[in-house]
């Protein structure tokens, strides 16, 4: 799952990016409001973490613009302001969640997981299909109780398909959600990742619709 982190504090950016990347998230970083507005308007993110106090443009005005333009990507607001009216303004602007600085990184990661589950309509953080168990909180996978070692990109592909169970996902869409903004996106490599996942998790987990894409069927 691909996330935009709009935050101007480089130390906090690095900390958040490490925590989310460890769970298999793809994180793009914007350090000012102008860059954040552009990326959030043009890239297909699964979620946005938005600091209110960004330079050049503040987060609230950016969020209002996104919502006014029909961009419904879930947004979690970060702010150093702790007044209740600030929280109300952020939520009324279209935020899905709100955290006040300072905060604990494990709580932020948990809120991100909960937001992504709500977006996909999932309530259980564990995906289970026959002998395959995928923990969306950690990116860890077991087959018949035995841990399976997946690469970061394999976790990213599996996570996106699990969060979109029952829906056909094209190679292009997958590539847009497993590579960073400045990454070398190659939809042809998606087939390689799918084949590796089948070899590791079983051939019948991921279905192929030739020329159209891939899907994991609902139970």
C-alpha positions as CSV (number, residue, x, y, z in Angstrom):
1,X,0.0,0.0,0.0
2,X,1.4,3.4,-1.0
3,X,1.3,6.3,1.4
4,X,2.1,10.0,1.0
5,X,3.8,11.5,4.1
6,X,3.7,15.3,4.0
7,X,5.9,16.5,6.9
8,X,8.7,19.1,7.0
9,X,10.6,17.8,10.0
10,X,13.3,15.6,8.5
11,X,13.9,13.6,11.7
12,X,10.2,12.8,12.1
13,X,9.9,12.0,8.4
14,X,12.8,9.5,8.7
15,X,11.2,7.9,11.8
16,X,7.8,7.5,10.3
17,X,9.1,6.2,7.0
18,X,11.2,3.5,8.7
19,X,8.2,2.3,10.8
20,X,5.8,2.2,7.8
21,X,8.4,0.7,5.5
22,X,9.0,-2.1,8.0
23,X,5.3,-3.1,7.6
24,X,5.6,-3.2,3.8
25,X,4.3,0.3,3.0
26,X,5.6,2.3,0.1
27,X,6.2,5.9,1.4
28,X,6.6,9.0,-0.7
29,X,7.7,12.2,1.2
30,X,6.7,15.8,0.6
31,X,8.5,18.5,2.7
32,X,6.3,21.4,1.9
33,X,2.6,22.2,1.1
34,X,3.1,22.8,-2.6
35,X,4.8,19.5,-3.2
36,X,2.2,17.7,-1.0
37,X,-0.7,19.3,-2.9
38,X,0.8,18.3,-6.2
39,X,1.5,14.7,-5.3
40,X,-1.8,14.2,-3.5
41,X,-3.6,15.5,-6.6
42,X,-1.8,13.5,-9.2
43,X,-0.7,10.2,-7.6
44,X,-3.0,7.3,-6.6
45,X,-2.2,7.0,-2.9
46,X,-3.9,4.6,-0.6
47,X,-3.6,7.0,2.3
48,X,-2.0,10.4,3.1
49,X,-0.4,11.6,6.4
50,X,-0.6,15.3,6.4
51,X,1.1,17.8,8.7
52,X,-1.0,20.9,9.2
53,X,2.0,23.3,9.7
54,X,3.7,22.8,6.3
55,X,5.8,25.6,4.8
56,X,4.4,27.4,1.7
57,X,0.9,26.0,2.1
58,X,-0.8,24.8,5.2
59,X,-2.3,21.4,5.4
60,X,-5.9,22.4,6.1
61,X,-6.1,24.5,2.9
62,X,-4.6,21.6,0.9
63,X,-7.1,19.1,2.3
64,X,-10.0,21.4,1.5
65,X,-8.7,21.7,-2.1
66,X,-8.4,17.9,-2.4
67,X,-11.9,17.3,-1.1
68,X,-13.3,20.1,-3.3
69,X,-11.7,18.4,-6.3
70,X,-13.3,15.0,-5.4
71,X,-10.1,13.4,-4.1
72,X,-11.3,11.0,-1.4
73,X,-8.0,9.4,-0.4
74,X,-8.1,8.8,3.4
75,X,-6.1,11.5,5.3
76,X,-4.6,11.4,8.8
77,X,-3.7,14.8,10.1
78,X,-0.6,15.5,12.2
79,X,-0.3,18.8,14.1
80,X,1.4,20.4,17.0
81,X,-1.8,22.3,17.8
82,X,-3.7,20.7,20.6
83,X,-6.8,22.9,20.8
84,X,-10.1,21.1,20.3
85,X,-11.2,23.7,17.7
86,X,-8.1,22.8,15.6
87,X,-9.2,19.2,15.7
88,X,-12.7,20.1,14.7
89,X,-11.4,22.3,11.8
90,X,-9.2,19.4,10.5
91,X,-12.0,16.8,10.7
92,X,-14.5,19.2,9.1
93,X,-12.1,19.9,6.3
94,X,-12.3,16.2,5.4
95,X,-9.7,14.4,7.6
96,X,-10.4,10.8,8.5
97,X,-8.2,10.8,11.6
98,X,-6.2,13.3,13.7
99,X,-3.0,13.0,15.8
100,X,-1.4,15.7,18.0
101,X,2.4,15.9,18.3
102,X,4.2,14.5,20.1
103,X,2.9,11.0,19.6
104,X,4.1,7.4,19.8
105,X,5.1,5.9,16.5
106,X,3.4,2.5,17.2
107,X,0.1,4.3,17.7
108,X,0.6,6.1,14.4
109,X,1.3,2.8,12.6
110,X,-1.8,1.3,14.2
111,X,-3.9,4.2,13.0
112,X,-2.6,3.8,9.5
113,X,-3.4,0.0,9.6
114,X,-6.9,0.7,10.9
115,X,-7.5,3.4,8.2
116,X,-6.3,1.1,5.4
117,X,-8.6,-1.7,6.7
118,X,-11.6,0.6,6.8
119,X,-10.9,1.8,3.3
120,X,-10.9,-1.8,2.0
121,X,-13.9,-2.9,4.1
122,X,-11.8,-5.3,6.2
123,X,-12.2,-5.7,9.9
124,X,-9.8,-8.5,10.6
125,X,-6.0,-7.6,10.3
126,X,-5.3,-11.3,9.5
127,X,-6.0,-12.6,6.0
128,X,-6.4,-16.4,6.0
129,X,-6.9,-18.6,3.0
130,X,-6.5,-22.3,3.4
131,X,-3.0,-22.8,4.9
132,X,-1.9,-19.2,4.1
133,X,-2.0,-16.5,6.8
134,X,-0.9,-13.0,6.0
135,X,-0.7,-10.4,8.9
136,X,-1.5,-7.0,7.4
137,X,-0.1,-5.4,10.5
138,X,3.4,-6.7,10.1
139,X,3.6,-8.0,6.5
140,X,4.5,-11.5,7.8
141,X,3.3,-14.6,6.1
142,X,3.1,-18.2,7.1
143,X,2.1,-21.3,5.2
144,X,0.9,-24.2,7.3
145,X,2.4,-22.3,10.3
146,X,5.8,-22.0,8.7
147,X,7.1,-18.4,8.2
148,X,7.7,-17.5,4.6
149,X,10.4,-15.0,3.6
150,X,9.0,-12.4,1.2
151,X,10.8,-9.4,-0.4
152,X,9.5,-5.9,0.3
153,X,8.0,-5.7,-3.2
154,X,6.4,-9.2,-2.9
155,X,4.8,-8.0,0.4
156,X,3.6,-4.8,-1.3
157,X,2.0,-6.8,-4.1
158,X,0.3,-9.2,-1.8
159,X,-0.9,-6.5,0.6
160,X,-2.5,-4.5,-2.3
161,X,-4.3,-7.6,-3.6
162,X,-5.4,-8.6,-0.1
163,X,-6.8,-5.1,0.5
164,X,-8.7,-5.4,-2.8
165,X,-10.0,-9.0,-2.4
166,X,-12.6,-9.8,-5.0
167,X,-11.6,-7.0,-7.4
168,X,-9.6,-7.4,-10.6
169,X,-6.4,-5.3,-10.4
170,X,-4.4,-4.5,-13.5
171,X,-0.6,-4.6,-13.8
172,X,-0.6,-0.9,-14.3
173,X,-2.6,-0.3,-11.1
174,X,-0.3,-2.6,-9.1
175,X,2.8,-0.9,-10.4
176,X,1.3,2.5,-9.3
177,X,0.9,1.2,-5.7
178,X,4.2,-0.7,-5.1
179,X,6.7,1.9,-6.5
180,X,7.6,5.3,-5.1
181,X,7.0,8.4,-7.1
182,X,10.6,8.6,-8.3
183,X,10.9,4.9,-8.7
184,X,11.4,3.0,-12.0
185,X,7.9,1.7,-12.6
186,X,7.8,-1.3,-14.8
187,X,4.5,-3.1,-15.1
188,X,6.2,-6.1,-16.7
189,X,8.0,-7.0,-13.5
190,X,4.6,-7.5,-11.8
191,X,4.3,-10.9,-13.5
192,X,7.6,-11.8,-11.9
193,X,6.4,-10.9,-8.4
194,X,3.1,-12.8,-9.0
195,X,5.0,-15.9,-10.0
196,X,7.3,-15.7,-7.0
197,X,4.3,-15.3,-4.7
198,X,2.6,-18.4,-6.3
199,X,5.8,-20.4,-5.8
200,X,6.0,-19.5,-2.2
201,X,2.3,-19.4,-1.2
202,X,0.6,-21.8,-3.6
203,X,-0.4,-21.6,-7.2
204,X,-4.1,-21.1,-6.5
205,X,-4.0,-18.1,-4.2
206,X,-3.7,-15.4,-6.9
207,X,-5.9,-15.7,-10.0
208,X,-5.0,-14.4,-13.4
209,X,-7.3,-12.9,-16.0
210,X,-5.2,-12.9,-19.1
211,X,-4.6,-9.5,-20.4
212,X,-6.6,-7.8,-17.7
213,X,-4.9,-8.4,-14.3
214,X,-4.9,-10.3,-11.1
215,X,-7.2,-11.0,-8.2
216,X,-7.6,-12.9,-5.0
217,X,-11.1,-14.3,-4.8
218,X,-13.2,-13.7,-1.6
219,X,-13.9,-16.7,0.6
